[in-house]
Amino acid sequence: MNWKATELARTALFVLVLASMIALPLMQLSSGADRFGWRMFSQVKPLPTFTVVDSTGSESIIDPAAYTANLRGDVDYGKALPPHLCLVVPDVVTVEVVTQNMEVVYDC
Amino acid sequence: MKRLRHLVSERTSVRLPALLRIALGVIAVARGLEAYRILSPLALPTVVKIPYVTWMPAPTDLAILSIVIVWLTAGITFAIGYRTQISGTLLTFAMAAGLLIDQQGYSNHLYLLTILVGLLTLSRPGGAWSFDLRRMKEPVTSLLWPLVLMKVQISVVYFFAAFTKLHEEYLTGRVLAGQLGGLVVLPEQLRVPRILMVLAISSVVVEAFLAVYLWHPEKRFMAVGAGVLLHGVIPFVMQPFLQLTVFSSMMLSSYLLFIPRRAARRQVIAPDGIARLVRRLDVLQVMSVVRGESVSTERDGRSAVDWQAATAIADELPAMYLIAPFLRLPGIRTWGSRALRGHGVTGGPKPNH
């Protein structure tokens, strides 16, 4: 059975796409990742609350929507936003992040 | 191996890929407009950038604008079938760029749309209802295997959507309670735990059912009906409306892939007016229509008459496939049978199952 080059290429692509269609969501599922796994509307992840403290000790609660492009439950804003707030909020000294389970204070 | 070789070489009518090209092209353009709204804030210095990899440069105004312009232009040219292969490739890459430029650009429906447009492009969908047709010297066909992969992808999405909901928090309705709140707000009396639990379990059952039964030749209409109800409701009771409308339109358009395209066409016998209507609506050319006194249909040894035949025919007409499942509901069935008789259509032979 002699295969033409186009048949081989198409077969390889078919098998590769089919395998990744199934393997990728399985891998994402087992690792608990939220993206690329078709985990749609299956969980609610409340956003953390962010409080910034300035050099006078005054606290203000931050609206994350003002510092994000598209608020999504599958993005870890608790990790990404505090360093950014340190850069863009004037006179900020610390950022307090409160999630459901814990409270973390980032020193700027 | 022999079957795989046959599958990758098999060609099919270009009409279904062409119809999907128009549908997905239009959907991609709508999503492209939304992409600009989502991505453009990334160029602001006050907005956080969350790249997938640290070495990725921060998105600039120019980069975002370029992605969206390519996305919209390629979406339009893909839909009208102008330089279809180039348009489809550019559209796939532009959507992938929008998806990967920042973690905040991700959405499951955009990821799915990118895969579907990419696969559809591989099938060569420019051979019908297109500008490219003017440049083609001989009739062309499409490759079947990318369409098979598109069907598998639809099932995979439904399967994982159902599977990832199999946990207590979702099945008790608590997750749903936090997500309801779109254009239509459910009355307080319906937002009680017992009803939310029933809705949650139903959604899992429907998604699992769709993953399997879209492939079933006889039960496909039930899956299509369930899908219409699911995707018809979701954009109105959840948010964001436009993105969920894009998702619903994409899924419902993709159901066209599951209409059987076999060598043996559906045989349709119908009175003159109905026969002409069916011929006009059979844009996928999956039927052989002849004039007769009654409405009847047959394929693969399965036949149907009267309203049952009308619904089986409607299942395979792109203009009617989404309403066809509901034509079987008791009241509509009775009305339809009467209407056929009222137009002088007499009963045909008994169905042969």
Interface residues (C-beta under 8 A of the other chain):
Chain A: M1 W3 E7 R10 T11 L13 F14 V15 V17 L18 M21 I22 P25 L29 R35 F36 G37 W38 R39 M40 F41 S42 Q43 V44 A66 Y67 T68 A69 N70 L71 R72 D74 V75 Y77 A80 L81 H84 V88
Chain B: M1 K2 L4 R5 L7 V8 S9 I38 L39 P41 L42 P45 T46 V47 V48 K49 I50 D102 Q103 Q104 G105 Y106 S107 N108 Y111 L119 L122 L143 W145 L149 V152 Q153 V156 V157 F159 F160 A161 F163 T164 K165 H167 E169 Y170 R174 V175 L176 G178 Q179 M238
